[in-house]
Amino acid sequence: MAASPYRRFSSICPTVQKLVIRLIQEEFTPLLSLSADVSEAAWARAVALADPTFLYCTAAEPAIRICPESYQQLQAVLQRELTRA
């Protein structure tokens, strides 16, 4: 049985979670017009609450992408949680 290329944030090891949170910060801070001083802990809580699904692409170059089905939910949770952080 082949392994699924889809992984929930909650199933990723803590080291990779930290890297993924950093990538999410870089992508969503300008989209959501968030202050640069939102704490790392607030980001970690918001991403864990959204628990998005990622697609691991290992073709020519390995990549991790947020699944389209999770993107809008992640954006909404980040907006709600981080604007009050």
N, CA, C and O of each residue as an XYZ file, in Angstrom:
340
protein
N       0.843     -1.178      0.000
C       0.000      0.000      0.000
C       0.890      1.243      0.000
O       1.765      1.381      0.855
N       0.673      2.128     -0.937
C       1.476      3.339     -1.057
C       1.064      4.355      0.012
O      -0.104      4.448      0.389
N       2.048      5.105      0.484
C       1.780      6.143      1.478
C       1.062      7.315      0.809
O       1.328      7.645     -0.346
N       0.163      7.925      1.543
C      -0.578      9.068      1.027
C       0.332     10.296      0.991
O       1.117     10.506      1.915
N       0.236     11.107     -0.059
C       1.028     12.337     -0.109
C       0.400     13.461      0.723
O       0.970     14.548      0.822
N      -0.771     13.208      1.322
C      -1.463     14.213      2.120
C      -1.178     14.011      3.597
O      -1.208     12.887      4.099
N      -0.900     15.113      4.289
C      -0.638     15.047      5.732
C      -1.298     16.214      6.424
O      -1.244     17.342      5.935
N      -1.926     15.951      7.570
C      -2.475     17.010      8.410
C      -1.333     17.653      9.179
O      -0.341     16.995      9.493
N      -1.468     18.926      9.481
C      -0.450     19.630     10.252
C      -0.167     18.897     11.557
O       0.986     18.765     11.966
N      -1.220     18.423     12.204
C      -1.077     17.758     13.503
C      -0.282     16.458     13.423
O       0.201     15.975     14.448
N      -0.137     15.883     12.235
C       0.594     14.620     12.101
C       2.064     14.813     11.739
O       2.808     13.840     11.622
N       2.479     16.051     11.565
C       3.859     16.351     11.185
C       4.695     16.508     12.454
O       4.206     17.015     13.463
N       5.942     16.078     12.403
C       6.816     16.181     13.583
C       7.022     17.652     13.959
O       6.945     18.526     13.095
N       7.283     17.931     15.239
C       7.407     19.309     15.721
C       8.453     20.148     14.975
O       8.250     21.347     14.779
N       9.545     19.546     14.565
C      10.574     20.299     13.843
C      10.039     20.790     12.503
O      10.242     21.948     12.138
N       9.360     19.919     11.776
C       8.783     20.310     10.488
C       7.618     21.279     10.704
O       7.407     22.178      9.890
N       6.859     21.105     11.792
C       5.781     22.049     12.089
C       6.326     23.468     12.205
O       5.723     24.407     11.687
N       7.449     23.628     12.874
C       8.042     24.967     13.022
C       8.410     25.563     11.669
O       8.198     26.752     11.433
N       8.955     24.744     10.789
C       9.305     25.231      9.444
C       8.058     25.600      8.655
O       8.030     26.619      7.965
N       7.031     24.773      8.760
C       5.778     25.033      8.050
C       5.131     26.315      8.579
O       4.619     27.113      7.794
N       5.149     26.520      9.881
C       4.591     27.753     10.458
C       5.325     28.962      9.904
O       4.698     29.974      9.589
N       6.626     28.875      9.784
C       7.420     29.988      9.238
C       7.004     30.294      7.792
O       6.864     31.458      7.415
N       6.811     29.255      6.998
C       6.376     29.438      5.608
C       4.973     30.038      5.546
O       4.690     30.895      4.709
N       4.105     29.580      6.438
C       2.743     30.127      6.495
C       2.793     31.602      6.886
O       2.066     32.415      6.315
N       3.638     31.955      7.848
C       3.793     33.352      8.248
C       4.204     34.213      7.057
O       3.640     35.283      6.828
N       5.182     33.741      6.310
C       5.676     34.508      5.169
C       4.590     34.714      4.117
O       4.522     35.773      3.493
N       3.750     33.718      3.921
C       2.703     33.827      2.913
C       1.514     34.655      3.386
O       0.980     35.456      2.619
N       1.094     34.476      4.631
C      -0.160     35.066      5.077
C      -0.024     36.428      5.759
O      -1.012     37.159      5.823
N       1.135     36.801      6.266
C       1.271     38.104      6.923
C       0.879     39.240      5.981
O       0.084     40.094      6.374
N       1.410     39.288      4.740
C       0.977     40.385      3.860
C      -0.475     40.244      3.384
O      -1.163     41.249      3.202
N      -0.941     39.020      3.183
C      -2.323     38.816      2.716
C      -3.341     39.292      3.735
O      -4.388     39.825      3.370
N      -3.039     39.102      5.003
C      -3.987     39.430      6.069
C      -3.691     40.777      6.719
O      -4.370     41.171      7.668
N      -2.684     41.485      6.215
C      -2.277     42.778      6.773
C      -2.032     42.682      8.275
O      -2.499     43.514      9.053
N      -1.295     41.654      8.661
C      -1.002     41.443     10.077
C       0.243     42.213     10.487
O       1.134     42.476      9.680
N       0.276     42.556     11.734
C       1.443     43.201     12.298
C       2.591     42.199     12.360
O       2.377     41.003     12.564
N       3.793     42.695     12.185
C       4.969     41.830     12.241
C       5.253     41.361     13.664
O       6.059     40.451     13.859
N       4.611     41.963     14.658
C       4.896     41.600     16.046
C       3.950     40.553     16.634
O       3.911     40.377     17.852
N       3.187     39.856     15.786
C       2.366     38.743     16.275
C       3.330     37.658     16.748
O       4.251     37.283     16.023
N       3.120     37.159     17.949
C       4.065     36.214     18.552
C       4.093     34.864     17.842
O       3.127     34.454     17.198
N       5.224     34.194     17.981
C       5.381     32.843     17.431
C       4.343     31.905     18.053
O       3.789     31.040     17.374
N       4.091     32.084     19.332
C       3.123     31.233     20.030
C       1.718     31.430     19.456
O       0.968     30.464     19.314
N       1.358     32.669     19.127
C       0.039     32.940     18.547
C      -0.084     32.278     17.177
O      -1.124     31.701     16.859
N       0.965     32.356     16.367
C       0.966     31.687     15.067
C       0.821     30.177     15.253
O       0.022     29.541     14.566
N       1.579     29.612     16.164
C       1.535     28.162     16.387
C       0.141     27.720     16.810
O      -0.361     26.709     16.320
N      -0.494     28.473     17.722
C      -1.855     28.132     18.164
C      -2.847     28.215     17.008
O      -3.681     27.326     16.838
N      -2.760     29.275     16.219
C      -3.712     29.473     15.120
C      -3.566     28.394     14.053
O      -4.567     27.871     13.564
N      -2.339     28.055     13.688
C      -2.131     27.017     12.672
C      -2.581     25.667     13.211
O      -3.201     24.891     12.484
N      -2.277     25.373     14.478
C      -2.705     24.105     15.076
C      -4.234     24.025     15.126
O      -4.808     22.959     14.903
N      -4.882     25.135     15.413
C      -6.343     25.164     15.453
C      -6.936     24.878     14.063
O      -7.915     24.141     13.945
N      -6.351     25.451     13.038
C      -6.825     25.219     11.664
C      -6.486     23.805     11.192
O      -7.236     23.213     10.416
N      -5.375     23.271     11.653
C      -4.892     21.925     11.290
C      -5.036     21.651      9.789
O      -5.711     20.704      9.385
N      -4.385     22.501      8.956
C      -4.538     22.347      7.511
C      -3.914     21.050      6.996
O      -3.084     20.429      7.659
N      -4.335     20.666      5.808
C      -3.779     19.497      5.133
C      -2.768     19.981      4.102
O      -2.991     20.961      3.391
N      -1.654     19.267      4.045
C      -0.589     19.601      3.108
C      -0.404     18.469      2.123
O      -0.677     17.307      2.421
N       0.065     18.834      0.947
C       0.395     17.870     -0.087
C       1.908     17.879     -0.243
O       2.511     18.916     -0.518
N       2.511     16.709     -0.065
C       3.943     16.566     -0.263
C       4.180     16.173     -1.713
O       3.770     15.097     -2.148
N       4.835     17.039     -2.450
C       5.165     16.758     -3.849
C       6.639     16.360     -3.902
O       7.500     17.098     -3.425
N       6.920     15.230     -4.463
C       8.308     14.763     -4.499
C       8.781     14.483     -5.921
O       9.703     13.692     -6.123
N       8.163     15.120     -6.899
C       8.529     14.898     -8.295
C       9.941     15.418     -8.558
O      10.892     14.913     -7.961
N      10.101     16.387     -9.410
C      11.417     16.919     -9.758
C      12.088     17.573     -8.540
O      13.246     17.291     -8.233
N      11.347     18.443     -7.859
C      11.854     19.099     -6.652
C      10.864     18.874     -5.528
O       9.669     19.113     -5.706
N      11.328     18.424     -4.382
C      10.402     18.230     -3.255
C       9.758     19.557     -2.848
O      10.416     20.597     -2.827
N       8.471     19.507     -2.527
C       7.747     20.707     -2.116
C       6.610     20.306     -1.191
O       6.088     19.193     -1.259
N       6.245     21.235     -0.332
C       5.091     21.070      0.542
C       4.127     22.182      0.172
O       4.496     23.356      0.158
N       2.892     21.810     -0.128
C       1.887     22.797     -0.517
C       0.645     22.630      0.355
O       0.279     21.520      0.740
N       0.013     23.749      0.654
C      -1.261     23.700      1.364
C      -2.308     23.221      0.361
O      -2.415     23.765     -0.737
N      -3.063     22.221      0.734
C      -4.121     21.726     -0.148
C      -5.150     22.830     -0.368
O      -5.502     23.549      0.567
N      -5.630     22.964     -1.597
C      -6.623     24.012     -1.876
C      -7.834     23.949     -0.945
O      -8.396     24.982     -0.584
N      -8.228     22.753     -0.564
C      -9.383     22.597      0.324
C      -9.121     23.188      1.711
O     -10.061     23.574      2.406
N      -7.865     23.261      2.112
C      -7.510     23.785      3.434
C      -7.157     25.269      3.414
O      -7.180     25.927      4.453
N      -6.837     25.784      2.262
C      -6.295     27.141      2.169
C      -7.255     28.188      2.728
O      -6.863     29.008      3.559
N      -8.504     28.164      2.279
C      -9.462     29.179      2.734
C      -9.777     29.041      4.219
O      -9.933     30.038      4.923
N      -9.868     27.805      4.688
C     -10.120     27.604      6.115
C      -8.946     28.129      6.936
O      -9.142     28.797      7.951
N      -7.730     27.826      6.495
C      -6.538     28.317      7.186
C      -6.538     29.837      7.209
O      -6.289     30.439      8.253
N      -6.811     30.458      6.086
C      -6.832     31.911      6.011
C      -7.866     32.502      6.975
O      -7.586     33.488      7.657
N      -9.045     31.907      7.031
C     -10.099     32.412      7.911
C      -9.715     32.271      9.382
O      -9.930     33.191     10.171
N      -9.152     31.135      9.750
C      -8.746     30.919     11.142
C      -7.611     31.875     11.515
O      -7.627     32.455     12.600
N      -6.644     32.041     10.642
C      -5.545     32.971     10.926
C      -6.067     34.387     11.099
O      -5.664     35.096     12.021
N      -6.965     34.797     10.210
C      -7.539     36.146     10.304
C      -8.248     36.329     11.640
O      -8.045     37.333     12.323
N      -9.067     35.373     12.005
C      -9.842     35.467     13.259
C      -8.937     35.442     14.478
O      -9.081     36.273     15.375
N      -8.007     34.499     14.519
C      -7.189     34.309     15.714
C      -6.071     35.336     15.864
O      -5.764     35.757     16.979
N      -5.462     35.741     14.753
C      -4.290     36.612     14.851
C      -4.624     38.095     14.875
O      -3.791     38.902     15.285
N      -5.802     38.465     14.454
C      -6.163     39.878     14.557
C      -6.535     40.231     16.001
O      -6.528     41.402     16.380
N      -6.852     39.236     16.782
C      -7.136     39.522     18.201
C      -5.963     39.153     19.091
O      -6.041     39.319     20.308
N      -4.876     38.656     18.511
C      -3.691     38.257     19.301
C      -2.901     39.467     19.734
O      -1.877     39.329     20.404
